[in-house]
Amino acid sequence: MLRLVGVSQGLGLHQRCVFAPVAPPYTGRPFIHQKWDCFTLLRDYYQREFNIAMPPVTYFDEWWSKGEDFYMQHSGVAGFYPVTNLQKYDVIAFRLFSHVFNHSAIYLGDNKILHHVGGKFSCIEEIRPAYVKMMYGYFRHKDMIKNG
């Protein structure tokens, strides 16, 4: 997406339009694997809100059913570490019909998460009992650890 950020003023015929990329909103994204999915939502959120960049990674659709463990292989490299107490902006790891952690959500506080499940639009919703049963654990980025 692009948005117009300025038009040069001039007397000649060579006026210029300048366009800048516009970041997509966090909610309402259609699910497109590797473009708009739970990992890209996590990556975009941490980059935009906290200026925390994730290293580039590659993955394929349904990696969890093909013997891969994407999140666990990359969480430490990306600066995320397991924690036992859930805090605002932590990542909640889920096992959605899988034996490995294959879905991530950002905890927003007040029992709400931002996430993007396959086949649905990204959204903010309450943590439902069904999700609690599928929770694998919590992860916190090293730059988000509070001192004291």
N, C-alpha and C positions, 0 to 999 in steps of 0.2 A: 504494500500500500504506500502511496505517496501523497503528500499534501503540499500545496503551494505555500512557500514561506516568504516570498518577496518577488516583486517585479521591479526591475531597474527603471529608473526614470531617465528619459533622454529625449533629445530633439530628433535624433536620427531614426532610421527604420529598423535599427538593430536592438530592439528591446529584448531583454532576456527574462525568462521565468526560471526561478530556482525552486526545485522540488527536493524535499527531504523525506526519508522513510518515516512512516508512522507505525509504531509498534501495535500489534493487534491486541485487543482487550483480553483479559484473562478468562472471562466467561463468554460462553456462546460460540466457542470455536468448534467447528465440525471436526470429527475425528479423522485425521489423515496420518497414517503411520509414518513416523520419522519427521513429519512437518508439524503436526499438531496432535500430540499424544501426551500421556502423563509425564514422560521424561522431558519433552520440550517445554511443557508448561512449568515444570520445576526449574528448568534451566533459565527460561525467560523471566520468571518471577524473581529468582535470586539475583540475576543480572540487573534487572531494572530497579528492584527495591533496595538492594544491598550492595550493588556493584561487585558481586561475587561471580566470577566467570567460571564456567565448567570447562574442563578440557574437552576437545573434540573426541567424540566416540562414534563408533559404527555399531549397528545392531540390525537384526532382521526380524520380520514379523513372526510372532509366536516363538521366539527364541527359547522361552521357558519350557516348551514342549519338545524341544530338540536337543536337550542336554546342556543348555547354557544357563548361566547364573549371572546375567548382565549386571544387575544392581550390586551384588556382593563383590563382583570382580572390579567394579569401578568406583564404589562408594569411598574407599579410603583415598584413592588417587584424586578424587574430586574434593576431598577435604571433609567428608562426612564420617562421623563415628557414632557407634551405638551408644545410647544413653538409656537410663531406666526411668527418668522422670520427664514427662512430656511438658514442654514449654511452647509458648507462642512462636511460630515460624519453624518449629521442628518439622522434619519429614516423618510421616507415618508410613511404614512399610506394610504392604498387604500381600497376602497370598490369595489371589483370586482364582480359585479352582486350579491350583498349582501346588507343587511341593516346594517351590522356591519363591522368593520375594519377587513379584512381577508387576507390582503397581505401587505408585507413590502418590501421596497427597501432602499438601502443606497445611499444617495445623494453624488456624487463624485465631484460636482462642474461643471461649464461650461454646465449646463443643461443635465448632464449625470447621469444615475442611474445604480447601480448594483443590479440585482434582479433575481428571479427564479419563473416564472409563471408555474403553473401546466401543464404538457403535453409538456413542452418545455425545452430546455437546458438553464442553467443559462447564463446570458449575461450582457454586458454593452451596454446601448443604450440611445439615446436621449429621453427626456421626450416628448412624443407625445401628441397632443391635446386630444386624446381619454383618455390618462392617467390623464391629468389635470382634466377632468370631473369626474373621479373616485377618486380623492384625498380626503382623509378624514381629514388629518392634518399632522403636523410635530412633531417629538419627538426627544429629545436630552438626551443623557446619562448624569447623574449628574457629572461624571468625565470629561466630555467634555465641561462643561460650562467655558467660558473664563472669567477671572477676569478683572475688569476694564471696 
